[in-house]
Amino acid sequence: MSSIWIVRDPENCSGCRRCELACSMRHEGWMWPEASRVRVFMPFPGLEVAHLCAQCDDYPCVKGCPAGALSVDAGTTAVIVDREACTGCGACVEACPGTVPFLHPRDRKAAICDLCGGDPECVKVCGEAGYNALRLVHEGMSENRKLFARNPVEVARMLAVKLFGEKGEKVIA
């Protein structure tokens, strides 16, 4: 299996949250968006931002885990959480440039996108809906993963400036 990751296009995100529901169905067995590994934030009214692991090349979350509970799957490049070893300390959240990992609401252990073993449900439902805000990228493509490892508020701010201009005036391109 080749190395993969999920690139997101915030301009295409409708905020439908299908990605959250598909993820929670896959990992939790029921619709539980609070436990979804992909999360949609609305930091500003009308701007929805899908937020998930960018599978950074240097994996700061893995390096930052003092318990050694995080590892990288050799096939998919996904970060894998050893729930038995995880202490729930939150060091992975602090180490992540996008504050992506979170503590699962059930057991307070780290939760992070595992790419659904190479066939991400979030990408499928986003594509089926026609939004294509989430796309599967295979290693070797030109996108830089670290560009997507940002806090959702920062992404929404950049999107707001792009769509509405610095002072709120509509930008005509």
C-alpha positions in Angstrom: 0.0 0.0 0.0 1.3 3.5 -0.8 1.6 6.3 1.6 -1.5 8.4 1.7 -3.0 11.4 3.4 -6.1 13.6 3.2 -5.9 17.1 1.8 -8.7 19.5 2.5 -10.1 22.4 0.5 -11.9 24.7 3.0 -13.5 26.7 0.2 -15.4 23.6 -0.9 -16.6 22.7 2.6 -20.3 23.2 3.0 -20.4 22.4 6.7 -22.7 19.4 6.1 -20.7 17.3 8.6 -21.2 14.1 6.6 -17.5 13.5 7.2 -17.9 13.6 11.0 -20.9 11.2 10.9 -19.1 8.7 8.5 -16.0 8.7 10.7 -18.0 8.2 13.9 -20.0 5.4 12.3 -16.8 3.7 11.2 -14.9 4.0 14.5 -17.7 4.2 17.1 -20.5 2.2 15.5 -23.0 5.1 15.8 -23.3 8.7 14.9 -21.2 10.5 17.6 -19.6 13.6 16.0 -17.8 14.4 19.3 -15.8 11.3 18.9 -15.1 11.7 15.2 -11.4 11.8 14.1 -12.4 14.5 11.5 -14.1 17.5 13.1 -15.8 20.4 11.5 -15.4 23.8 13.2 -17.3 27.0 12.6 -15.1 29.6 14.2 -16.9 32.4 12.3 -20.5 32.3 11.1 -20.7 30.9 7.6 -17.1 29.5 7.5 -16.9 25.8 8.1 -13.5 24.2 8.4 -12.8 20.4 8.3 -10.0 19.6 10.7 -8.0 16.3 10.7 -4.5 14.9 10.8 -2.2 16.0 8.0 0.1 13.1 8.7 3.1 15.5 9.0 6.3 14.2 7.6 8.1 14.7 10.9 5.2 13.5 13.1 5.6 15.9 16.1 2.7 14.2 17.9 4.5 10.8 17.8 7.7 12.4 19.0 5.9 14.3 21.7 4.2 11.4 23.3 6.1 10.6 26.6 4.3 7.2 26.9 5.3 6.0 23.4 1.6 5.4 22.7 1.7 6.8 19.1 3.3 5.2 16.1 3.2 5.5 12.4 1.6 2.8 10.2 4.2 1.8 7.6 1.6 1.2 4.9 -0.6 4.3 5.2 1.5 6.8 7.1 -1.4 7.1 9.5 -0.7 7.8 13.2 -1.8 4.9 15.3 -2.8 5.2 19.0 -2.0 2.3 21.3 -5.0 2.9 23.7 -3.5 0.6 26.4 -0.3 2.7 26.5 -1.9 6.1 26.2 -2.1 7.9 29.5 -4.3 10.8 28.3 -1.7 13.4 29.2 -2.4 15.5 26.1 1.2 16.0 25.1 0.4 14.9 21.5 -2.2 17.7 21.3 0.3 20.2 22.5 3.0 18.9 20.1 0.7 19.0 17.0 1.0 22.3 15.0 -2.7 22.1 14.2 -3.9 20.8 17.7 -5.5 17.9 15.8 -5.4 15.0 18.3 -8.0 15.2 21.1 -8.9 13.2 24.1 -11.8 10.8 23.3 -14.9 11.7 25.2 -15.4 8.1 26.5 -12.0 7.2 27.9 -10.0 10.4 27.7 -7.3 8.7 25.5 -5.8 10.3 22.4 -7.9 10.0 19.2 -6.5 10.8 15.8 -7.2 10.0 12.2 -6.0 6.5 11.2 -7.0 6.9 7.6 -9.5 4.1 8.0 -6.8 1.6 7.1 -6.2 3.3 3.7 -9.9 3.8 2.6 -11.1 6.9 4.5 -14.8 7.1 4.9 -14.8 10.9 5.2 -13.3 11.3 1.7 -15.9 8.9 0.2 -18.9 10.7 1.6 -17.5 14.2 0.8 -17.0 13.1 -2.8 -20.4 11.4 -3.0 -22.0 14.6 -1.9 -20.1 16.5 -4.7 -18.2 18.8 -2.4 -14.7 17.3 -2.7 -13.5 19.3 0.3 -11.6 16.2 1.3 -9.4 14.4 -1.2 -7.2 11.4 -0.8 -3.6 12.1 -1.9 -1.0 9.6 -2.7 2.7 10.1 -1.8 4.6 11.9 -4.5 2.0 14.5 -5.2 3.0 18.1 -4.9 1.0 19.2 -1.9 3.0 20.0 1.3 1.4 18.2 4.3 2.6 20.8 6.8 0.5 23.5 5.1 -2.6 21.6 6.3 -1.4 21.2 9.9 -3.0 24.4 11.1 -5.4 25.3 13.8 -9.0 25.6 12.4 -9.3 29.2 13.6 -6.2 30.2 11.6 -7.6 28.4 8.5 -11.0 30.1 8.9 -9.3 33.5 9.3 -7.3 33.0 6.1 -10.4 31.9 4.3 -12.4 34.9 5.5 -9.7 37.3 4.3 -9.7 35.5 0.9 -13.5 35.6 0.6 -14.3 38.9 2.2 -11.1 41.0 2.1 -9.0 42.5 5.0 -11.8 44.8 6.2 -14.8 42.8 5.2 -15.2 44.2 1.7 -16.0 41.5 -0.9 -12.9 40.6 -2.9 -13.6 40.3 -6.6 -11.1 38.0 -8.4 
